[in-house]
Amino acid sequence: MLSIPFYKPSIGEAEISEVVDCLRSGWLTTGPKTKQFEAEFARYIQHSHAVAVNSCTAALHLALEAIGLKAGETVVVPTMTFAATAEVVRYFNAIPLLVDCRPDDLNIDVGHAAERIEFALANGAQVTAIIPVHYGGQLGDVRGISALARKYNLHVIEDAAHCCPAYYRDDSHAPWKTVGTGAEISCFSFYANKTITTGEGGMACTESQEYADRMRIMSLHGISRDAWKRYTSEGSWYYEIVAPGFKYNLTDIAAAIGLHQLRKADQMHRRRTQLAALYSELLSDMDEIILPRTMPDRIHSWHLFSIRVKAGVIDRAQVIAELRKQASAPASTGCPCTCILTIARHWATNLPIVRARPRFIPS
């Protein structure tokens, strides 16, 4: 039987040669290739600063630390996201305020977010930040989130794990903007099944020198900034631990892969877009399912092609079983944050859309 994996990374000879060059150089951990990857990614994503780390989770954690999130404060988090988006909030003993998604694109519902924030404030909460997630690779209501942030004085940290590349514009006459334009810090994933990969990896991007410096320091045990150059000719052997940091740095081996993945990002994006159009054409006559679509003024990254099964019309488990028989089995089904017991038990209330529409199959 033909086996069709959920995802197979597009790794070529360029990535392999770069990794071999890294191994032969003797410099395996964070070094020149990581710095080059940071510089090239920052240019590609049109940000001033990029800090390479070992996961998007690490990037989100560092971003919240950089803005000064404190225990007991509240952070707005959408329900349609992987657990990490809410988990990083709990790292600080802060509180995730789960808000519902829009049925059209499964991105955060700004209107519902405003209602939840008002309710939280009325009950004494201190709401300090919002983490919008651009589900599947399509940017959500960026303007609405920015307006919400201004009204309630919120920090905006974008979870852009699905979005390399993805673009939006305010209207059909406005210029295109890259993901992260409206955020203080945007966080990307280079996990094995993402649009570009380093095996494991992530990036935190920002226009703020202060945030970039803080995240860089905290990504490697809180070692002072000068320590990053201590092995070069202009560096010094001396360094200080200026804060109790983490072990989140990206290795040069991973960055070697990332350099060439990034250079192929547009080519791979065009291919995913072609496949998404083909899927839509071939599945368009099936009334039992809801297909994803590109919203106006958006360029979708197509990290996921999420098929939603209409509740009461067709059984999702049966669909998955049949797909497995045909060898084109999906690796997973969608599980919003409301499925995570430790989060749902305390914070998942008044979420009608996600409660009604959990039956989808990422492809």
N, C-alpha and C positions, 0 to 999 in steps of 0.2 A: 504494500500500500504506500502511495506517495505521502510523505510527511511534509506538511507546510508549517513552518514555525511561525509564531506570533510576529517575530521580527528577526531579521538577519542584518547585522551591521554591514555597511558597504566599505570594506577595508581593502585598499589596493596596495600596490608595490611601493607607492610613495610613503605611506604610513609605515610599512614594514622597514623600508630603508632608513627612515628617520629614527625609528626605535633602535635599529642596529647601530646607527651612528651614535646614539645616546649611550648604548651599552659599551661601545668601544671607547667612548670618551672618558669613561670612569666616573662621570657625574650623573648619578641616578636620581637623586632627590631634587628638591626645588632649586633651580639654578637658571642658566641662560635660556633654555628652551621654554621654561615656564614664563620667564619675563617676556620673551618674544611672543608667546601665545597671548599673554595679557595685552600686549600692545596691539597685536593684530585684531584681537577680538574687540577691544575698545574702539578701534577705527571702524570695524565692520558694523558694530551696533550703534555707532555714532554717540559714544559717551567719552567723557574725559578720562575716566579712571576705570580699570577693571582689576579685580583681585581674584586670582585663581585659588580655588579650594577643592576639597575632595568630594563634595556633593552639593546639591542645591539646598539640602537640609542645613548643611554647615553655613551656606551663604545666608539663608534666612535667619539662622541663629545669630550670626555676626551682625547682620543688619539691625535686628532688634536690640542687640547689645549696644551698637553704635548710636542709636537714637535715644538710648537711656531708659529702655523699658524697665519698670520696677514691679515688684511683687504687689499683687492686688489690683493693678491696673487692668483695663479691659481692651482687647484688640478685636476688631471686626474681622471675621473669617467666613468665607462662603462655604456652604455645605458640600458643593460639588468639587471636591479636591481630595488629593491623597492625604493620609493622616498627618504627614510631616508638617503641613501648613498650620494645623492646630497644635501639634505636639510642641513645636518650638516656642509657642506662647506659654505652654505649661512649664517649659524649662526654667522660666523666671518666676514660677508660681503666680503668673498673671492669668487672666480669665479670657478664654475665647468666646466671643459673642457670635454665635452661628446665625447667619442670615440666609434667606432663600435665594434660589436662582431663577433666572428668566427661562420660561419653557422654550423659547425660540433658539437660544444658543447655549443654555446651561451655564451662563456667566452670572455674576452677582447681580441681584435685583436692587438697584440703588434706592428705589422707593421703599422697599421692605427694610433695607439697611437703615434708612432714616427713621422709620417707625421703631425699630429695635433699639437704635441709639437713644431716641427720646425716652423710651420706656426704661432703658438702663440708667440714664441720667436722672430720671424722676425717682429712681430707687437707690440713688446715692453712688452709682458707679462712676469711675473716672475713665472715660473712653479716650485713649490717647493715639491709637493707630488703626490702620486698615490694611489688610493684605488681600488685594484683589488677585484672583487666579484667572488666567485667560485659558479657559477650558478647551482642551483638544488642539490648541494652537490658534484660536481666533480671539482677537482682542475684544474685551467687553466694552462697557459704557465708560470710556476713559474720561470724557468731559463730565459725565455725571458724578464719577468718583472724585474728580478734582473739585467740583462744586461742593460735594459732601465734605471733603477734607477742609476746604476753606470755611465752611459754615461751622463745623465742630472742632476746628483746629486740630486735625488729625495728621499724623505722619503717614505717608503712603509708601509701603514696601510692596513692590509687585512680585508675585510668584509667576515668573515667566518660564517655568520648567518646560513648557510645551512649545515655546515660541522662538525658534531660531531657524529662519527669520519669520517675522510677522509685522504687518504694517497697518496703519489706520490713518484716516484723515477726518477732519471735522465736518466736511461736506464735499460735494462733488467738485467744487471750485478751489478747495484748499489743497495745499501741498501734502504729500504723504509723509508720515512720521513713523519712526521705528518704535518697536515695543520698548517700554521703559521711559519714553520721553516725558510722561507726566508723573513720574515717580521720583522720590528722593533716592531710593536704591531699588534696582531691579535684579532679580536672582534667577540664574539659568542652571539647567541640568544637562550634564553630558553622560548620563547613565547609558548603559549598553543599548537600550531601545529608543533613545531619543533621536532627534533629527540630526544632530551631530554627536559623536561620542568620543570619550577618552577612556572608556571602560567603566570607570567610576570618576566622577568629577563634577565641578560646578564653577560658577563665576558670579561675583557680586559687582554690579556696575553702578556708577554714580557720577554726578557732576561735582560733588563736594570733595575737596582735598582732605578736609577734616575727617569725614566719614571713611574715605579710602585709607588714610593713615591708621585710623583706629582699627578698622577691620583687618588690615595687614598685620598689625602688631598682635591682635588677639587671635589671629589664625595660626600662630606659632608660639604658643606658651607665653605670650605677652612680652616677647623679647623686643628690646628697643629697636627702633627703625635702623640704626646704624649696623645692627647685626646682619642685616640682609646683604651687606657688602663686605662682611668681614673676611671672606675668602678671596676677594679680588685685590688687585694691586693698590687701589685707592682706599681699601677698607682697613679696619683696625681689629685686633684680636679682642678688644674689650667690648663688652655689652652688658646691659642691665635688663633684669626682668621688671618691667614697669607696671604690670598688672597680671592677675591670675588668668592667663589665657588658655587656649585650647590647642589641640593637635589636628588642624584642619587643612594644612598646606597640600598643594598638588605637587606630584612628582614630575621630574623632567621626562620620565618614561611615558607618563600619561599625556603630558603636554606635546610630546613628539607626535602622538597620534592626532591630538587635537589640531595641531597646526595644519595638517593636510585635510582633515575633515572640514575645517573652517573654509579652506580654499575651495572645497567642493560643495559648500552649503547651498549656493544658488542653483547649481546643477541638480543636486538631489531634491531641492524644493520644487523645481520644475517637473521632475519625474513624479513626485508625490501628487502634485496638482493634476497631472495627466491621469494618474490612477484613480484619484478621487472622482474626476469627471467620468471615467469609465464605470466605476462602481455605481455612481448615481444613474447613469444611463441604463445599465443592466438591471438595476433594482427598482426602477421608477414605477413599474406597474404592480408592485406588491403593496396591497392596501393594508396588510397586517403590520407594517413597520413604518417608522418615521425616520427619514434620512436626514443627515446633517446638511446644512446649507451655509453658504457664505453670506453674511449679512452685508447690507450696503456700506460702502466706504471702508471695506476691510480686505486685506490680503491675508488669507488663511495659511498657516504653516503646514496644516494637515499632518500633524503628529499623530492624531487619531482620526479615524472615520467611524464615529460612534452611531451604531444602528440602535434605535429604540424600538422595543417591542410593545405594541399596544396592549395595555392591560385588559384582560377579559376577552381578547380576540384570539390570542395565540399564547402558548405557554413557553416562557423563556427557556426553562430547563429542557424541554423537548427540542427546541431549536438548537441548543448547544449540543445535545446528544446526536442529532442528525448531522450537524456540522462535523462532529468528531468521526462519524462513520464515513464521511466523504473526505476525511483527512485535511480539511481546511479549518481545523478547530481553533477558535480564539483562545488565547491564554488565560483570559480573565473576563469577568463581568464587572460593570461599574458598581462601586461601593462608596457612597457618600460618607461624610463624617458622621452622619447619624447612625451608621452601622458600627461605629467604634464605641464599644460599650462604656468605656471610662469617660468618653466625651458626651455621648448621647444621654447617659444617666443624669448628668448635671446640667447640660447647656443646650440640648436640642429640643426646643419647644416652638410651636407656632410656625411650622415650615411646610405649608400645604403643597407646594410644587414638588419639592424633593421627595416628600412622602408619597405623592401620587405617581411620580415618574422615576422610580429607581431601576426600571427594567430596561437596561440597555447593554449592548455588547460592543466594547471597543474593538476595532479591527485595524 
